[in-house]
Amino acid sequence: MADDLFTPTIPPAADEARRPPWRPQSLLFPAVFGGPTAVTVLALLNGRRLGVPRRAHLAVLGSGLAGLAARLTMTFVLFDDGAGGPVRLIGALAGGLVWLVAAATQKPRFRAYELRGGEPASLWLPGLGAVLVLGSAEAILILLVAAA
């Protein structure tokens, strides 16, 4: 009689069709250097790769929009006083807060992926691209808000 106790319930073939995910911890670097927009897009892509539930995607998207709105609001308030230095720090903090939500929603799925023997993908090129493209787009938006 065969014992099913040590038979895995999720076969490794379930993850083979998807692209390998990034480490949720690695999303911190694009969050700090690219702001909330960069980390939101990367976290949504990573959530799709991990197969997180819809409510986790909505939590990341909501925190990203809230982070961007908070950054725009704080930039508008600070630029009225003529201060330009703290604006970068506010962007890093807003990105970090979005990263906290993304990491909290993706760590359990990523841990399960690793325990099944999965190897994470490299975030170097996508992270750098997100920082350059989305961070620049966010900076242009900030400048437009500050000029208004």
ABEGO torsion letter per residue (X at the ends): XBBAAABBABBAAAAAABBBBBBAAAAAAAAAAAEAAAAAAAAAAAAAAAGBBAAAAAAAAAAAAAAAAAAAAAAAAAAAAGBAAAAAAAAAAAAAAAAAAAAAAAAAAAAAAAAAGBBBBBAAAAAAAAAAAAAAAAAAAAAAAAAX
